[in-house]
Amino acid sequence: MNTSLRTATELALSERRLLVAEITPQQLMQQHALPSRLGADEFIARLSAASSGASSVVIAALADGKACDRIVMKYGPAGSDYERTWEKAAETSTGVDYRLLADTSSRGYASAER
């Protein structure tokens, strides 16, 4: 089973290029399920939970040596086009933290604007 993110794509946004990776719900795992070793071109992405539950993690591929700026996951029952987006919040020696930016399946969800 391949748990790495697909290669990140670049999106132009107001003169700045964002690295965006797409994941599937099957790639999400809990912290205790992480492998003991990562490849040289991989990192641990910690995705904040939409509720008070534990964060999920994915093994992500670096793009040109960099962690992606955003991670997008499409999910839901067949025919739905729900999408959850996380934005990079902090890089640490043990991985990269991402905070939930938007979730299209949640009515009334508000994200903090900077």
Order of alpha helices (4+ residues) and beta strands (2+ residues): beta-beta-beta-beta-beta-beta-beta
